[in-house]
């Protein structure tokens, strides 16, 4: 109980969407086109909660994303 007691206030009564998220940095998330639904749903929920998050789906890629596909996504993110 002691190891999890610090997170206890976050596990009660309020949903994640009701909490204030102090993350103030820009974040980019990405998934490959064949990602399982559970992973897609988790990333979608994260992007909806974080105020400066954006998401990219890398169509046609597997878990090992080819650099020529990922590079333009990262370049656009860092250039913004």
C-alpha positions as semicolon CSV with decimal commas, in nm:
position;residue;x (nm);y (nm);z (nm)
1;X;0,000;0,000;0,000
2;X;0,281;0,242;0,074
3;X;0,429;0,217;-0,274
4;X;0,098;0,307;-0,437
5;X;-0,037;0,548;-0,177
6;X;0,112;0,851;-0,355
7;X;-0,109;0,783;-0,657
8;X;-0,423;0,713;-0,456
9;X;-0,575;1,063;-0,496
10;X;-0,552;1,021;-0,874
11;X;-0,733;0,688;-0,869
12;X;-1,051;0,806;-0,699
13;X;-1,372;0,981;-0,792
14;X;-1,260;1,197;-1,085
15;X;-1,199;1,072;-1,434
16;X;-0,876;1,153;-1,616
17;X;-1,059;1,404;-1,834
18;X;-1,162;1,600;-1,523
19;X;-0,807;1,644;-1,398
20;X;-0,584;1,939;-1,470
21;X;-0,283;1,828;-1,674
22;X;0,023;2,045;-1,604
23;X;0,206;1,942;-1,922
24;X;0,291;2,261;-2,109
25;X;0,527;2,133;-2,379
26;X;0,436;2,035;-2,733
27;X;0,413;1,661;-2,786
28;X;0,387;1,454;-3,102
29;X;0,260;1,098;-3,088
30;X;0,268;0,848;-3,368
31;X;0,130;0,507;-3,442
32;X;0,179;0,278;-3,735
33;X;-0,117;0,193;-3,954
34;X;-0,137;-0,160;-3,817
35;X;-0,139;-0,063;-3,448
36;X;-0,394;-0,256;-3,241
37;X;-0,714;-0,081;-3,139
38;X;-0,609;-0,069;-2,774
39;X;-0,296;0,127;-2,865
40;X;-0,489;0,361;-3,098
41;X;-0,748;0,427;-2,827
42;X;-0,481;0,497;-2,565
43;X;-0,297;0,744;-2,786
44;X;-0,623;0,913;-2,885
45;X;-0,712;0,959;-2,517
46;X;-0,367;1,098;-2,443
47;X;-0,385;1,350;-2,728
48;X;-0,730;1,464;-2,613
49;X;-0,603;1,522;-2,257
50;X;-0,279;1,704;-2,334
51;X;-0,333;2,060;-2,455
52;X;-0,035;2,078;-2,690
53;X;-0,033;1,726;-2,829
54;X;-0,067;1,627;-3,191
55;X;-0,089;1,285;-3,351
56;X;0,037;1,131;-3,672
57;X;-0,052;0,789;-3,812
58;X;0,229;0,643;-4,018
59;X;0,037;0,446;-4,278
60;X;0,196;0,138;-4,427
61;X;0,458;0,109;-4,154
62;X;0,534;-0,170;-3,910
63;X;0,669;-0,134;-3,557
64;X;1,010;-0,053;-3,709
65;X;0,931;0,274;-3,887
66;X;1,148;0,360;-4,184
67;X;1,348;0,683;-4,132
68;X;1,229;0,842;-4,460
69;X;0,871;0,814;-4,330
70;X;0,940;0,940;-3,978
71;X;1,182;1,221;-4,070
72;X;0,924;1,456;-4,231
73;X;0,689;1,415;-3,932
74;X;0,964;1,506;-3,688
75;X;1,097;1,787;-3,908
76;X;0,751;1,947;-3,927
77;X;0,703;1,909;-3,553
78;X;1,036;2,069;-3,463
79;X;0,997;2,345;-3,724
80;X;0,660;2,456;-3,585
